[in-house]
């Protein structure tokens, strides 16, 4: 059977299925369920690379497949799903243009990221430290936050959401640098002999 099916891609597949479910929810008018799927896809994307890196000695084909499948999943979850959510909010027909431009910019960015990432891995096998342009996955935070606050404060979301789509789409293709956040936690180094020294000090104090 074609494809990769080990644990390194499970989160990517789950994220894509969540994004597809979100699209169905949005078409059915279940806005909050769709936003929940968008955020869950964002969580899956946040950790899928970390999980994949735990597998030692991945083949070149496995690495390249991981790059491609991650971007295809991102297009569904963070390209198509946010556009469908915004479209479901209603408004003028101009929102159709905004949704189309957004999906197109997400597609261009993801395709360029694949080209750039494969070139980078030819000479650097470490993890990427800097993104060029706004990552497509930022949609998992931007749109739930916008719609959540906008609903509470009664903002005109049918106007603001399409405008936000256009602004985010422009940020996808704008070449500014963003440092990639790290999920690793730095542990404080243990000083040798410190525990032994404290025990000796307590004994001296008792004496």
Secondary structure as UniProt FT lines:
FT   HELIX           7..9
FT   HELIX           10..27
FT   TURN            28..29
FT   HELIX           31..52
FT   TURN            53..54
FT   TURN            56..57
FT   HELIX           60..74
FT   HELIX           75..80
FT   HELIX           81..88
FT   HELIX           94..121
FT   TURN            122..123
FT   STRAND          130..132
FT   HELIX           136..138
FT   HELIX           139..153
FT   HELIX           157..173
FT   STRAND          177..179
FT   TURN            192..193
FT   HELIX           194..206
//
